Amino acid sequence: MNGSYYDILGINRDAQNEDIAKGFRKMALKYHPDLNKDSGKDTRASFELVTEAYEVLCDPKLRARYDDYGEGGLKDGGAGSYKGGYTFSGNADEIFKKFFGVSNPFMACMKDGQGTEGFPDHEEAKQLLAALREETSRLGKEGSAATFTKYRDKLNERAVASRRCLTTICAGRAEPSGVLRKGAGVTANVDEMDEVLNTAWDPILRKYKDGPEPEYEPFRDRFRDHIGPHMMEAGTITGEELRILLRKKPKKSASGVDGWRMAELRELPLPLLNALADVLNLVEATGDWPASMTTALVSMVPKDESQDPLHTRPITVTSAVYRLWACRRLADIVLWQEEWIEEGQKGFRPGHRIEDVLMEIGLEMEDALLDGEPLYGVALDFRKCFDMVPREIVLRLAEDLGLHNRVLKPLRAIYRLLARRFKLPLGVGREFR
């Protein structure tokens, strides 16, 4: 890398301070060693020369000396009133960090040199992507073998202890536990277990109990371009529709506090199913649920063996009749949402089920293994996401999107009226809403 300090930074000799900063930003990112690993070139020397040029030209006295006497006169000293000569500090990384406000060159690509957010130009973006690809590949190769070995050993160890363990791990569930962690110990006392669960889950399940939920209007204004009315069609429910649904339901299903199970509902003759359909149509028209359908039990399914109350998944078991109504209306909702849903959204969609996503990913993994190419992905898991979603925002959003009032009114009512209790070994906990 040859030429004057001005040539090194790609600027004219009459460049102002702003031009010097722009030149340094461009050339420092171009020659930073961490951003050039993919090229296989050692750019440390060029990077240090760029920082040296910037150190001189951004200092008025050093720049004046350089303009008058050149690099030799600048470094040798002794001429005129200038004594001692200039020596590069040698700490190019520190100069880079001081300029960009960060030492990480990947983050520096998003800075403008004054510590504020900016955007890389096209060449910088290409350079950044190449460096990211190289770094990701390196980290993946280093970690894949160790991760595989660790996971294999863990499965082997646990499979020896329990023949059901592999099935349990793959299904993402664990056996229900009769104890819960309490402080430094555990408890099997029903009252204490209820207290532990309420203490742990109350800030999540009742996040807005002491204050109002976030207002809907700011949310609507922010996402206004994505919210448009698509009026949903929903006819009255018939006994024949209920009979068809019940035939598809498994006989073994949990009963609600009203005592009904799907297996018993399946045995009802059509005249009684017609009467049940009339009840559900009345609920949709009035928004009033029978009291027996507004109480639910919350089963806590362990995610692991830690006995930690927050390492469980709360499953609210409502009455079988309510679940039957929800299943009937879900069929309408699935058809309606196809009118407005984004293509990339998965789950509860024909041809876009989770199983379809797994199949697509599985095929991509097979291709990567056959081609010997690295394959990476990103998974984001929002902690207790669905348990803390503001309900009013969801309901108002559904209303603006066009959800039929035959569905919206009963939903509002059940969220308002539903009383829950934790299901515990040999008992239930206290009521909460």
Secondary structure, DSSP 8 states (H G I E B T S, - for coil): --S-HHHHHT--TT--HHHHHHHHHHHHHHH-GGG-GGGT---HHHHHHHHHHHHHHTSHHHHHHHHHHHHHHHHH--STT--S-------HHHHHHHHHS-S-HHHHTTB-SSSSB----HHHHHHHHHHHHHHHHHHHHHHHHHHHHHHHHHHHHHHHH-TTHHHHHHHT-----S-EEETTEEE--HHHHHHHHHHHHHHHHTTTTTS----HHHHHHHTGGG------------HHHHHHHHHHS-S-----TT---HHHHHTS-HHHHHHHHHHHHHHHHH----GGGSEEEEEEEESSSS--TTSEEEEEE--HHHHHHHHHHHHHHHHHHTTT--TT--SSSTT-SHHHHHHHHHHHHHHHHHHT----------TTTTTSS-HHHHHHHHHHHT--HHHHHHHHHHHHH-EEEEEETTEE---B-
